[in-house]
């Protein structure tokens, strides 16, 4: 038994394992599952601060850039509050919660719960989300259902669960029976995404497919390869099934773009985004270094609409429907660096872990690949939506990334101990 397990006791290990399971399981089927998980992880870490810090200390070199990225994100928000009179202290709520969400990684390293607890939470969370969203779509006849979230955030998180479930299949690649459950979870997550009507996730799915293809030759499992091919093929086949509405949504998007290019009305999902991005480009060009606070950005958009430079369809919207533009318009170059940092630093961590896993018989390959998929997905989501505008969307990202980081660190340490 590991020394950390001996110090905290088996009950504590099981309790943390339960928390790890509940986070993805409750994310989509309850109104406050994500917020509950983020709070409890921090409270538990505060109960064993010295032990948690001691457990994480040997891994500081591996995680320092990730910690620095989230610390910079929080520090930048603090400077915005201090230097912008119109900014309120509530502006710190999300960045501070995201920073303290790193406590989840500390608890995983301290308690060493089996990573199957995360895999089963993801699989069952996706399986539970599908009938929940199907009931809203079919029984309640809601055109764009989203459960307890807006439809875009629901669809994006459901897609993340599907991709993590696919990565989980790597751990069960030697058993057809065990690999069946991640497959079902992945299909359920993809189905929930389709039923939500979310199109922005399709970009993330393409990026995920490229990543899977990059590492497919290293999987050393025909079962997993067939699962990957089957999952993406099944998703692609929905384009030809009218009941899913995918073909209609694609056609609508093409029509919206053509209408906007021809100078017609931008009153459509795609047209509004194109107008917002046009206005954002003007604002960024005028305030490239420090940007403007969100309220002033909206005021600038109203002024551009009054001048006829953009259509007034953008006026009701609180953000720019693009994370890159939102970060730069509201924070300039420094805000853009803050946004890119919380994506690039975790992605680099997982990329290094994937390389190590490949060289050493893949002990951390599954959680590392899952982490890369989550980060890459959020980047894809952010191309057509401000996914980090949502507190729940932001905290899902942080908790999933930090939990996967913790499991990567555990696998690395166990592999090092076996090699001695």
N, C-alpha and C positions, 0 to 999 in steps of 0.2 A: 504494500500500500504506500502511496506517495506521502511524503512528510506533510505536505499541505493538507491532505485529506485527514491525516492523523490529528493535526492541530485543530481543525475546525469541526471534526466529527462527521460521521456518516449522515446524521439527520440534517445537518447544515448543507451537506453536499446534495442530498435529495431535494431539499427545499429550493436550492438554487437551480437544480435541474428542472424542477417544476416551473419555476419562473421563466426559464429559457423556453420551455414548451408552451407556456400560456401566451407569451408575447405574440408569436405569429398566429397561433390558433385563434386568439381573440381579436386580432387586428381588424378584420373585416366584418365580423358578425356581431360586434358589440359597439355601442357608441363611444366607449371610453377605454377600450382594451389597450390601445397604444399608450395613452396618457397614464393609465394605471401601471403598466409595466415600467415605463420610464421613471415614475416616482418610486416604485418599490425597489428597483435596482439601486437607486441612490440611497434610499433609507437603509437597505441591507448593508451596503458598503460603509455607511456611517456607523453601523454597529460593530464592524470589525476593521476600522481604518488602518491600524498598524499592520495587521496580518495581510490585508489586501495590498498595501503599499510594499511590504516585504516580498510578497509573491511576485509582484510586477517588476520590482527593481532590477532583476537580472535581464529583463527584456527591454530595458529602457532604450538601448541602442536601436532595437528593431522598430520601436513605436514612436521615437522622439519626433519625427517629422509629422506624423499624424496628429500627435498632441499639439505640436506647434501650429499646425494648420487650423485646428479648431480654436486654439487660444488666440490666434491672430483674428479669426472671424469674430470672436467675442470682443477683443480689444478694439477692433475697428468699429463695432456697434457702440461701444462705450464712448469712443471719441466722437462719433456722430451725435450722441446724446449731449455730450459736453460742449461741442462746438456749434451745434445748430440749435438756436433758441426755440424753434418750432417743434423739435423732437422731444418726445416724452420718454420717461424711464421704462415705459412698457415696451419700448423698442428693444430692450435687453432680454426680454422674456425668452424668445426663441433661441438666440445665440447662446444664452447661459444654459438653457436646458440641453442644448445639443452638446455643449462642452462637458457638462456633468454626466451626459449619457455614456461617456467613456468609462464610467464606473462599471458598466456591464462587462467589459473586457477584463477588468480587474477581478471580478467575482468568478468568471469562468476560469481564469488562470489559478485563482486561489482554491476553488472547490473542485475543479476538474470533473464536471458532470459529463456523462457520455454525450458525444455530439449527436447521437441518435435522438436525444431529447429535442434538439432543434429541428432535425429532419422530420420527426413525427409531428411537431407543431406546425411546420410548414405544410406538410402533406394534408393533415386533417383540417388545417385552416383553409386550404384551397378547396378541399372536398366539401366543407361546410358552406363556403362562400357561394359555390355554384347554385345550389337549390335556393339559397336566400335571394340572389339576384335574379334567378329565373322566375321566382314567385312574383317579384316586383315587375318584371318585364312581361310575363305571360298572363298572370292572374290579375294583377292590378293595372295592366296595360300602360305602364309608364314607358315612354319612348326612350328616355335616357336614364335608366335607374342607376343609383349609386349607393344603395343601402343607407348607412349612417354618414356617408361622405358624399361629396359631389361626384358625379359620374366619372369625371376624368381621373381624380385621385383614386377612386375605387378601382377603375380599370388598370391604372398604372401599378398599384400595389398588388393586385391579383396577378398581373404579368410577372412581377418580381417573385411572387410565391411559386409560380410555374417554373421559372428559370432556376430558382434555388432547388426546387424538387428534382429537376433534371440533373443538376450537379450532384444532388444527394444519391442519385442512382449509381454514381461511380463507386460509392462505398459498398453497394450491394451487387456489384458487377459479377460476382462469382456464383450468384444464386438467382435463377429465373423467378422463383417464387417471391423472394424478397424484393427484387427489382420491379415487380409488378406494382407495388404500392407507390413508389416515386413516380412511376409512369402515370398512374391514375391521378395523382396529385397535380402533375404537370398538365395533363389534359383538362382537369377541372379548372385550374387557374387560367388556362388559355380560353376555355369556354366562358368563364366569368368575364374575362376581358372583352370578348366578342359581344356578349350580351349587354355590356355597359355602353357599347357604341363608341368607345374611345378609339380615335385614330392615331393620336400622338404616340401611343405605345408601339405602333407598327414600325416606326423608325428604330426604336429600341430593340425590337425583335430582329430586325435586319442586322443590327450591330452585334446582337447576341449570336446570331447564326454565323457571322464571320468569326467571332471568337471561338465558338465550338469547332468550326472547321479548322481553325488554326491548331487546335490541340487534339483533334479527333484521332490523329495517328498515334498519339501517346496513350490513348485510353486503354489499349490492350484488352478490349472487351467487345466482342461482336454484339452482345446483348445491348450494351449502352449505345453503340453506334446505331443499331437498328431503332432504338428508342428515340434517339435524336432525330434521325431521318423521318421516322413516322410522325413525331410530334410536329415538326415544321411542315411536313407534307399535309398533315391534317389541317393545320391552321390555313395553309395556302388553299386547300380545297374548299374552305368556307366561302371563298370569293364566288364560287360557281353555284352556291346554294342560296337562292333568293330569301329564304326564311331568315337567314342570319343578318341580312341587310348590309353585308360588307360591300358587295358590288354597288349597291345604291350609294353608300357613303363615299366610295372611291369616285364614282361618277359625279356626285355632288361636289366633291372637292375640285375635280378638274374643271367643272362648269364655273365654280366660284372664282378660280384663278383666271380663267379666260375672260369672265365678265369684268373683273378688276383691271386686267391688262387693257381691255377695250374702253376703259374709262367709265364703266357702268357703276351701278350701286354696289357699295362694299358691305351692304347689310346681309352678311352671311358669316358663318363661322370662320372660313378661310379669309374672306375679304376684310373682316374686322382685324384679324391678325396682321394682314399686310399693311393696313392703314396704321395700326399701332407701331409696327416696325419702321414704317416710313417716318412717323413722328419721332420715334426714339432715335433714329439716325440723326435727325436735325438737332435734337437736344444734346446728344453725345458730342456732336461736332462743336457745339457752342460751349459745352462745359466738360471737356475731356479729362481733366485732372482729378477733380473732387466730386463732380456730379451734383445732383440736387436731391433734397429729401423727397420721399414719395409724393407728399401732398403738393409740392411745388412742381414735380414732374407732371402731375395731372393738370395743374393750372396751366402749364406750358402747352399741354396737348389741347386744352380748351382754346388757348390763344391761337394756336396753329389752325384749329378748326374754324375759328372766327375769321381768320385771314384767308381761308379757302385753300390752304396748303394740304390739308387732309380732310376727310369727310367726318361729319359730326357723329357718325355711328360709334366712334371710340369713346365718347364722353362718359357713358355709364360704367366703364371698366376701371378697376382699381390698379391693375398692373398691366404689363406689356406683353404678356403671353410668350415670353422668352426669357429664360433665366440669365443668359449671357447679357442681353440688352438691359434687363432689369438691374442687374448688378452694376453695370457700367453707368447707366443713366442715373442711378441713385447713389453711386459711390465713386464714380470715375475709375481711374486706373487702379486705385487702391481697393475699391469695392470689387472690381473684377478679379483682382488677385485673391481676395478673400473667398470668393465663390469658387474659383478654379482650384484653390488650395485644398478645400474640403472634398474635392473630387480626385485631384491628382495624387495627393499624399496617400490616401487609402489604396488607390489603384496601384501605385508603385509598390506599396507593402505587399499586396496580394500577388503582384507580378513576380516579385522576388520569391515569395513563398511557393508559387507554382513551379518556378525553376528549381528550387530546392527539393520540392516533392517529386519532381520527375527524376532528379539525380539519385534520390534515395528511396526508390520503390514507392513513391506516391503517398506517403503517410499523411501529408497535408494538402494533397492535390484537390480533393473535393471541396473543402471549405475555402481554399484559396481561389479556385475557379468560381465558386458561388459568389465570393466577394467581388471579383472582377466583374461578374455579370450584373450585380446590384449597382455598382458604381457606373458601369457603362450604360445601364438602363436609365439611371437618373439623368445622365448626360443627354441621352436620347429624348427622355420626357421633356427636358428643359428647352429643347429646340422649338417646341410649339406651346409650351405651358410654363408657368412659374411654379414648378412643383414644390419649391422650397418656400413658397408663400404660405402654404398650408402647414400649420404646426404639426398635425398628425402625419402628413407626408414627410416632413423634415425629421420627426422623431423616429418614424419607421426606418428611414435611411440610416440614421445614426446607430440605432440599436442593432439593426441587422448587420451593419458593417462591424461594429465593435464586438458583437458576439462571435462573428466569423473570425475576426482577428484573434480573439481569445482562443478559439479552437485551433487555429493555425499555430499559435505559440505553444499550446499544449502538445500538439503533434510533433513540433520541432524538438521540444525538450525531451519527450519520450524517445524519439529517434536517436537523439544525442546520447541518452543514457544507455540505450541498447548497444550503441556503437562502442561504448567504453569497455 
